[in-house]
């Protein structure tokens, strides 16, 4: 759950976005700039967090009244080498913060930190990751908790599967399905695509991050809509949005169904923290992504 430290929401003097060159970081920067916020966006070109002296360079860029949003990561983390690189990146951030503390910290983590279960996940669900990606994010969360030492409000945001125009990963799911359909390629599902997952629009992540910034919030918040859809339903929607009517085919599974075929969330904490916010329905978000990416 989040605790708001600003009685009246207001923009900080400046927000620094680490990872502004990426899919989520770029969306956050654009949303802030659209609200008239002062933003310093730092991608790998501006600050390579695995380079020697990265902590000193970060400290030289930071101001005591900054809000620092940390999105930088090599993701998805699939190998031990990637794991070590991600830890090194966060070590640079923490060392930089030791040199130059800021007024507010926000870390965009992942729902992969949670164990699977038969009930919708909440912020109180056990953190017991079963993948290197989840282990990486949980370790980085703890590094920041230690760096903040309770003196700086720290918000940890845990989004679920993200979709939207411009996603560079093109992983299995709605972004890939849309692109396959628009290229006239058959959409291939694992099994029959029957597993049900929550998917969140990247614009919703940016909007919630801005709300957290304005309220100077601390604590943990999942970013997930509270609704689930099967991958088959998402593939059907991608075909319906495309000018080309392609085939949807099932592929026999080589292993167990991920997350036992079900990974849902209880979104009540979002509504409690931000009563006026509403998540984007997946049909609406997919239609918007289709327009933005393909016209």
Order of alpha helices (4+ residues) and beta strands (2+ residues): beta-beta-alpha-beta-alpha-beta-alpha-beta-alpha-beta-beta-alpha-beta-beta-beta-alpha-beta-beta-alpha-beta-beta-alpha-alpha
